[in-house]
């Protein structure tokens, strides 16, 4: 947040609005001289006078961060301000705390406003009117057709594309989960072979030219994969009467269904990722023997 400070007799200021700051008002006008560590000096100041960079009262202010960038991209993030007496509009660059000329000949401006369409409006009390400034030298990119969601099988390619317009040359940069994809700089992007790990990834593209930029909507990639067993059941040897537990680890597209088998015959109700024999029995009566290992085969949906 910036704070414009109308000076008393010497300086007009643009201050960085930070909670708890003391700007030295009434003690210092403009930057304190000598410097005073108790005060926060202005980011920018200009003196009183009638030259093209002087004035008498700073008025209006607006950051150029519209939803649609109409002015050249170099204006994005900069701050417009005006002076009541000399009738100019200037633009302040927060990256280096300098200001440059933007417009002049305004009849007593008193307010500025940047609108969502990228226009700059100013209220000139000397003309009793509101005026709009638009950039006509070129147009920033606009996206006509956004990338669409894609659903593919594991191993298949997935292609995302965009249709954009604007003053040439348009430049494209595709992103995955908001991170640039190296080399993905055309109007379409193809993932050659989708892996199950790509499921749920979001793809978008940023289109830029000399006059601005536009970012597409996210497109979500859904990858359907058949079940794959990543951890097989282990053989078990237990004492008679003890439980025996078998487990399996699998990945694949939801929902995974399980069916345990004993000697290749389905076990009724054994439909989770683990199967427990609550109390094992010996193979022969009246004799303690180790429990034979049983084969359990898991079948998932294909």
C-alpha positions in Angstrom: 0.0 0.0 0.0 1.3 3.5 -0.9 0.3 6.7 0.9 0.4 10.0 -1.0 1.4 12.9 1.3 0.5 16.4 0.2 3.4 18.6 1.5 3.2 21.9 3.2 5.7 24.2 1.4 8.5 22.1 -0.2 7.9 18.4 -1.0 5.2 16.0 -2.2 5.7 12.4 -1.1 4.9 8.8 -2.0 5.3 6.7 1.2 5.3 2.9 1.8 2.3 2.2 4.0 3.7 -0.1 6.7 2.0 -0.6 10.0 3.6 1.1 12.9 5.8 3.4 10.8 6.4 7.1 11.8 6.8 9.2 8.6 8.2 12.2 10.4 5.3 14.4 9.4 5.5 17.9 11.0 9.1 17.2 11.8 10.4 16.4 8.3 8.9 17.4 4.9 10.4 15.0 2.4 13.3 12.9 3.4 14.8 13.9 6.8 18.0 15.8 6.6 20.1 14.7 8.5 18.6 11.2 8.4 16.6 10.3 11.4 16.4 6.5 12.3 13.1 7.0 14.1 11.3 8.1 10.9 10.6 6.3 7.6 11.6 8.4 4.6 9.4 8.5 1.5 10.0 6.2 -1.4 9.8 9.1 -3.8 9.4 12.9 -3.5 9.2 15.8 -5.8 9.6 19.5 -5.1 7.2 22.4 -5.5 7.5 24.5 -8.6 6.1 24.8 -12.2 8.5 22.6 -14.2 7.3 19.3 -15.8 8.5 17.3 -12.8 7.3 19.7 -10.1 4.0 20.6 -8.7 2.1 21.7 -5.6 -0.2 18.8 -4.5 0.1 15.1 -5.2 -3.4 13.7 -6.0 -4.8 10.3 -7.0 -3.0 7.0 -7.2 -3.4 3.6 -8.7 -1.3 0.4 -9.2 -1.5 -1.0 -12.7 -2.5 -4.6 -12.0 -5.7 -5.1 -13.9 -7.4 -8.4 -14.7 -6.9 -7.6 -18.4 -3.6 -6.0 -19.2 -4.2 -3.4 -21.9 -1.1 -1.2 -21.6 2.3 -2.6 -22.5 3.6 -5.2 -20.0 6.2 -2.8 -18.8 3.5 -0.9 -16.9 2.4 -3.9 -14.8 3.0 -3.3 -11.1 3.8 0.4 -11.5 2.0 3.2 -9.8 0.2 6.2 -11.4 0.0 9.5 -9.6 -0.9 13.1 -10.6 -0.4 16.7 -9.5 -3.2 19.2 -9.1 -1.3 22.3 -10.1 0.9 21.3 -13.0 -1.7 19.0 -14.5 0.6 16.0 -15.3 0.2 12.3 -14.7 3.4 10.3 -14.0 4.2 6.7 -13.3 6.3 5.4 -10.4 8.4 2.3 -10.6 8.6 0.5 -7.2 11.5 -1.6 -8.3 13.9 1.3 -8.4 11.9 4.2 -6.8 12.0 6.4 -9.9 9.2 8.2 -11.8 8.7 8.8 -15.5 6.4 11.1 -17.5 3.1 9.6 -18.7 0.7 12.5 -19.6 0.3 16.3 -19.3 -2.1 19.1 -20.0 -4.7 17.8 -17.6 -6.9 20.5 -16.1 -6.5 20.1 -12.4 -6.6 16.3 -11.9 -7.9 15.2 -8.5 -8.3 11.4 -8.8 -7.0 8.4 -10.8 -8.4 4.8 -11.1 -7.2 1.7 -12.9 -10.1 -0.5 -14.0 -10.3 -4.2 -14.6 -10.3 -3.8 -18.4 -6.8 -2.2 -18.2 -8.0 1.4 -18.7 -6.8 4.4 -16.7 -9.5 6.9 -15.7 -8.8 10.3 -14.3 -11.1 13.0 -12.9 -10.2 16.5 -14.0 -12.0 19.1 -11.9 -10.8 21.9 -14.2 -12.8 20.2 -17.0 -15.6 19.0 -14.9 -15.2 15.6 -16.5 -13.9 12.1 -16.2 -11.6 10.9 -18.9 -10.4 7.4 -20.0 -6.9 6.5 -21.2 -6.7 3.4 -23.4 -3.7 1.9 -25.2 -4.3 1.6 -29.0 -0.8 0.6 -30.1 -1.5 -3.1 -29.7 -3.5 -5.6 -27.7 -2.5 -7.9 -25.0 -3.2 -11.6 -25.4 -6.7 -12.9 -24.8 -7.6 -16.6 -24.6 -10.5 -17.7 -26.8 -10.3 -21.4 -26.1 -8.9 -22.7 -22.8 -7.2 -26.1 -22.5 -9.7 -28.9 -21.7 -9.5 -31.7 -19.1 -8.0 -34.9 -20.5 -8.6 -38.6 -19.5 -6.3 -41.2 -20.8 -5.1 -44.7 -20.0 -1.7 -45.2 -18.4 1.0 -45.1 -21.1 -1.1 -43.1 -23.6 -0.2 -39.5 -24.7 -2.2 -36.5 -23.4 -2.4 -33.3 -25.4 -3.5 -29.9 -24.2 -4.0 -27.0 -26.5 -5.1 -23.3 -26.4 -6.4 -20.7 -28.9 -5.3 -17.2 -28.1 -5.4 -13.8 -29.9 -3.5 -10.5 -29.6 -0.8 -8.5 -31.3 2.0 -10.6 -32.7 4.2 -12.1 -31.6 2.5 -14.4 -29.1 4.7 -16.5 -26.9 3.6 -19.6 -25.0 4.8 -21.2 -21.8 3.0 -24.3 -20.5 3.1 -25.0 -16.8 2.4 -28.1 -14.8 1.1 -27.4 -11.3 2.1 -23.7 -11.9 5.7 -24.7 -12.7 7.2 -24.0 -16.1 7.7 -27.1 -18.3 11.1 -26.7 -20.1 10.6 -26.5 -23.9 6.8 -26.4 -23.8 6.5 -23.1 -25.8 4.0 -23.7 -28.5 0.2 -23.4 -28.6 -0.2 -27.1 -27.6 1.6 -29.4 -25.3 1.8 -33.2 -25.4 2.7 -35.5 -22.5 4.1 -38.5 -24.5 3.2 -41.3 -22.1 1.0 -40.5 -19.1 2.1 -42.3 -15.9 -0.1 -43.1 -13.0 1.9 -40.5 -11.0 0.5 -37.9 -13.5 -3.0 -38.5 -12.3 -4.5 -35.2 -11.0 -1.8 -33.0 -12.5 -3.0 -29.6 -13.6 -1.8 -28.0 -16.8 -2.1 -24.4 -18.0 -0.4 -22.0 -20.4 0.8 -18.4 -20.0 0.5 -16.4 -23.3 2.6 -13.2 -23.6 3.4 -10.5 -26.1 4.9 -7.0 -25.9 1.6 -5.6 -24.5 0.8 -8.0 -21.7 -0.1 -11.5 -20.8 -3.0 -13.9 -20.2 -3.1 -17.1 -18.2 -5.4 -20.0 -19.2 -7.7 -21.9 -16.9 -6.2 -25.1 -15.4 -6.9 -28.4 -17.2 -6.8 -31.6 -15.1 -5.2 -34.8 -16.4 -6.9 -38.1 -15.2 -4.9 -41.2 -15.8 -6.7 -44.5 -15.6 -4.5 -47.4 -14.6 -5.2 -51.2 -14.2 -4.3 -52.6 -10.8 -0.6 -53.3 -10.1 0.6 -55.2 -7.1 3.5 -53.4 -5.4 3.7 -55.7 -2.3 2.7 -59.4 -2.6 1.4 -61.5 0.3 4.2 -63.2 2.3 4.2 -66.9 3.3 3.2 -67.5 6.9 4.2 -70.2 9.4 2.3 -70.1 12.7 1.6 -72.4 15.7 -1.8 -74.1 15.8 -4.4 -71.8 17.2 -2.6 -68.6 16.4 -3.9 -66.1 13.8 -2.4 -65.8 10.4 -2.5 -62.5 8.5 -1.9 -61.9 4.8 -1.7 -58.5 3.2 -1.2 -57.0 -0.2 -0.3 -53.5 -1.5 -1.6 -52.4 -4.8 -2.0 -49.3 -6.9 -4.4 -48.4 -9.7 -7.4 -46.2 -10.5 -10.0 -46.1 -7.8 -11.9 -48.0 -6.7 -9.7 -51.2 -6.1 -11.7 -54.3 -5.3 -10.1 -57.3 -3.6 -11.0 -61.0 -3.5 -8.8 -63.5 -1.6 -8.6 -67.1 -2.6 -7.5 -70.3 -0.9 -6.1 -72.8 -3.3 -7.5 -70.8 -6.2 -11.0 -70.8 -4.7 -12.7 -67.6 -3.5 -12.9 -67.1 0.2 -16.4 -65.8 1.1 -16.2 -62.2 2.6 -12.5 -61.8 2.1 -12.6 -58.6 0.1 -10.2 -56.2 1.7 -6.5 -55.6 1.3 -5.8 -58.0 4.2 -7.1 -61.4 5.1 -6.9 -62.9 8.6 -7.4 -66.5 9.7 -8.4 -65.8 13.3 -7.4 -69.2 14.6 -5.4 -71.7 12.6 -6.1 -75.4 12.8 -3.6 -78.3 12.3 -4.0 -80.5 9.3 -4.3 -83.7 11.5 -6.1 -84.4 14.7 -4.3 -85.0 18.0 -0.9 -83.9 16.6 0.9 -80.6 16.6 2.3 -79.8 13.2 3.2 -76.6 11.5 0.4 -75.0 9.4 1.0 -75.6 5.8 1.4 -72.5 3.7 -1.7 -71.6 1.7 -1.7 -69.8 -1.6 -3.8 -66.6 -1.7 -4.3 -64.9 -5.1 -5.7 -61.4 -5.4 -7.7 -60.3 -8.3 -8.4 -56.6 -8.9 -10.7 -55.0 -11.5 -9.2 -54.8 -14.9 
